Amino acid sequence: MSKTIFVTGFGPFAGHEERNASWEAVKLLPDRYLYKGINYVVRKLEIPVTYEAVNAVVPKIWNEKPALVIHVGVHGRIETINLEKCSYTSGYCRPDFSNKCLPCDKITLANGGAKCDLLETNLDVESIASELSMVRCCCSTEVGNYLCGYIYLKSLDFDRDRSLFIHVPDINRPYSSAQTRDAIAQVMDRCIRQLDGKGLL
């Protein structure tokens, strides 16, 4: 396993054409994260809001055997930082930002084995949410059936121990990009500590 942490944000899409709050926060994260004397490289990627981009990028991320992968997306109807517990394998029928659809709304899992309705992260999101102090944070099971849910499902299919999705509110509703960045950094830190506690680093 490499000492690399990937954090992704999304690019523009309908309703967020000028800037996406997820990427505006992610790009402000530091390039390094120090834990127990080890410098982790923080790789920040802006992902186009298309199924094709997700299909291309997610396998490349996991081919590098990262310590942790956090995907971040904007949710225009929340005012909290939402840690998503799971993603679903069906319902993906909405056209992406390039106006393309998936061949069907039921996702075939490449690595997940038996057929199932959802995949859930093994990270203890309830514990992480309770520890964040600077922002209001909660757990959610409503990642949605668009690109947020799709990218999360793809990563969970690779590794449920090291995958998490965070939904963030729009910029200044109520948090600035810097405040959202700090919250993401706090979540990243808690995830790494959990993985260390399980002997997965």
C-alpha atoms as one frame of an Amber mdcrd trajectory, in Angstrom:
protein
   0.000   0.000   0.000   1.310   3.452  -0.906   1.385   6.370   1.514  -1.081
   8.265  -0.634  -4.499   9.694   0.163  -6.786  10.580  -2.732  -9.442  13.248
  -2.259 -11.701  14.041  -5.192 -14.140  16.847  -5.869 -16.494  17.311  -8.798
 -16.408  19.860 -11.598 -19.303  22.009 -12.845 -22.748  20.605 -13.539 -26.323
  21.853 -13.849 -27.061  24.352 -11.098 -23.359  24.648 -10.251 -21.946  25.751
 -13.609 -19.566  28.417 -12.306 -18.009  26.507  -9.440 -18.613  23.323  -7.506
 -18.340  23.691  -3.732 -16.776  20.242  -3.435 -13.783  21.036  -5.641 -13.416
  24.566  -4.246 -12.857  23.019  -0.804 -10.830  19.980  -1.895  -8.301  22.015
  -3.864  -7.461  23.979  -0.683  -6.337  20.861   1.197  -2.627  20.639   2.035
  -0.428  18.490  -0.200   0.886  16.496   2.754  -0.637  14.922   5.847   1.672
  13.949   8.711   0.712  10.999  10.891   3.069   9.234  13.324   6.050  10.714
  11.581   4.959   9.552   8.138   4.222  12.053   5.396   1.207  10.994   3.352
   0.877  12.549  -0.092  -2.588  14.065  -0.550  -3.615  13.748  -4.205  -6.460
  16.086  -5.121  -8.444  15.402  -8.280 -11.268  17.313  -9.953 -13.614  14.815
 -11.589 -15.914  15.820 -14.469 -19.564  15.082 -13.733 -19.763  12.236 -16.243
 -20.046   8.479 -15.913 -17.229   8.093 -18.437 -14.837  10.126 -16.288 -15.691
   8.154 -13.157 -15.226   4.854 -15.006 -11.815   6.012 -16.186 -10.491   7.630
 -12.999 -11.610   5.316 -10.181  -9.675   2.225 -11.337  -6.554   4.355 -11.805
  -6.882   5.623  -8.238  -7.150   2.135  -6.786  -4.342   0.782  -8.974  -2.040
   2.972  -6.873  -3.103   1.121  -3.711  -3.930   4.244  -1.695  -4.177   4.336
   2.073  -7.533   6.146   1.829  -9.926   7.504  -0.796 -12.402  10.273   0.029
 -14.848  11.506  -2.592 -16.553  14.853  -2.014 -19.664  16.225  -3.705 -21.964
  19.200  -3.285 -25.558  18.880  -2.087 -27.551  22.050  -2.627 -30.217  21.257
  -0.020 -28.106  20.616   3.074 -26.468  22.899   5.621 -24.346  20.206   7.271
 -21.330  18.085   6.399 -22.838  14.690   5.582 -20.784  11.512   5.871 -22.390
   8.954   3.586 -22.579   5.413   4.945 -23.456   3.582   1.742 -24.246   3.669
  -1.941 -26.839   1.795  -3.958 -26.494  -0.455  -6.987 -29.543   0.765  -8.927
 -31.425   3.874  -9.929 -28.754   5.507 -12.088 -30.960   6.695 -14.927 -30.290
  10.463 -14.921 -28.162  11.830 -17.786 -24.767  13.171 -16.721 -23.354  16.636
 -17.511 -22.453  15.476 -21.035 -26.063  14.303 -21.468 -25.063  10.635 -21.531
 -26.662   7.810 -19.606 -25.457   4.450 -18.375 -26.549   1.398 -20.404 -28.880
   0.420 -17.551 -29.738   1.666 -14.085 -28.486  -1.489 -12.310 -24.743  -1.467
 -11.729 -22.785  -4.683 -12.158 -20.148  -4.831  -9.440 -16.719  -5.753 -10.723
 -15.230  -6.792  -7.386 -18.190  -7.036  -5.043 -18.981 -10.684  -5.529 -22.590
 -11.566  -4.771 -25.424  -9.439  -6.037 -26.588  -6.851  -3.525 -28.647  -3.674
  -3.297 -25.987  -1.534  -1.640 -22.404  -1.378  -0.470 -21.519   0.167   2.884
 -18.252   1.627   4.096 -16.488  -0.143   6.954 -15.359   3.194   8.381 -17.174
   4.190  11.559 -18.846   7.315  10.244 -20.956   7.790  13.379 -17.817   8.094
  15.491 -16.228  10.522  13.041 -19.337  12.704  12.889 -19.476  12.931  16.671
 -15.865  14.139  16.843 -16.107  17.061  14.421 -16.343  20.288  16.359 -16.010
  23.180  13.900 -19.051  22.344  11.772 -22.332  20.490  12.064 -21.741  16.978
  10.825 -24.109  14.053  10.478 -24.327  10.580   8.967 -26.478   9.905   5.936
 -27.705   6.977   3.863 -28.869   9.198   0.994 -25.866   9.634  -1.275 -28.252
   9.700  -4.239 -28.392   8.010  -7.636 -26.313  10.432  -9.644 -22.552  10.860
  -9.971 -22.030  11.140  -6.202 -23.585   7.754  -5.588 -21.949   6.288  -8.671
 -18.367   7.237  -7.804 -18.875   6.072  -4.213 -20.268   2.727  -5.341 -17.291
   2.239  -7.661 -14.794   2.889  -4.867 -16.668   0.795  -2.319 -16.524  -2.044
  -4.811 -12.724  -1.800  -4.714 -12.253  -1.387  -0.960 -14.911  -0.768   1.694
 -12.301  -0.296   4.415 -10.702   2.728   2.758 -13.585   4.492   0.975 -15.758
   7.391   2.115 -18.041   9.943   0.489 -18.701  13.380   1.977 -21.539  15.649
   0.896 -20.911  19.336   1.523 -23.275  22.305   1.294 -22.923  25.042  -1.275
 -20.351  27.767  -0.636 -21.255  30.067   2.276 -24.467  28.148   2.937 -23.353
  28.212   5.699 -19.649  27.334   5.427 -16.885  29.007   3.456 -14.644  26.869
   1.256 -11.919  27.167   3.899 -14.250  25.926   6.651 -15.363  23.024   4.473
 -11.727  22.235   3.696 -10.944  22.112   7.412 -13.856  19.753   8.001 -12.676
  17.444   5.207  -9.171  17.486   6.697 -10.578  16.546  10.100 -12.523  13.655
   8.569  -9.413  12.488   6.708  -7.449  12.489   9.948 -10.111  10.442  11.759
 -10.254   7.934   8.911  -6.482   7.409   8.996  -6.574   6.956  12.770  -9.322
   4.346  12.422  -7.368   2.471   9.765  -4.287   2.558  11.967  -6.299   1.190
  14.873  -7.413  -1.726  12.685  -3.867  -2.431  11.518  -4.688  -1.432   7.951
  -1.898   1.122   7.438
